[in-house]
Amino acid sequence: MGLFILNVKNQMALSESVEESLKEAEAALRNALAYAARQEKPFVAREISSMICSIDNLVKVDQLVDKLEDRMKGFGDDKGSFGTFFG
């Protein structure tokens, strides 16, 4: 996965319904992975696990971006500047 830059101005977090749907899809894929591990060729299991990883990364990156936005705005537990860490 390459380096990417997000323009986070005026962006919303994942809605509750989208996040819940992603978690349901992840659970279904985990179930499919359990069957694929016993019955299918290895590349099938690898592709299913890749989909699970992509869903998990999407949810976690969204949460990270939310925290960074809050910190830049001065909200939440992580309020304040980034100091010299990024500068």
FENGIWO-V640668 format. One line per field, one symbol per residue. ss: DSSP state (H for helix, E for strand, - for the rest). psi: psi as a letter, one per 40 degrees, with the letter a starting at -180 (. if undefined). burial: b if it has 9 or more other ideal C-beta (glycine too) atoms within 8 Angstrom, else e. A space follows every 50 residues. Layout:
ss->???
psi->???
burial->???
This chain:
ss->---------------HHHHHHHHHHHHHHHHHHHHHHHH--HHHHHHHHH HHHHHHHHHHHHHHHHHHHHHHH--------------
psi->hihihhhehfiiihidddddddddddddddddddddddeiiddddddddd ddddddddddddddddddddddefiadfiiieaede.
burial->eeeeeeeeeebeebeeeebeebbebbeebbebbebbeeeeeeebbeebbe bbeebbebbeebbebbbbbbbeeeeeeeeeeeeeeee
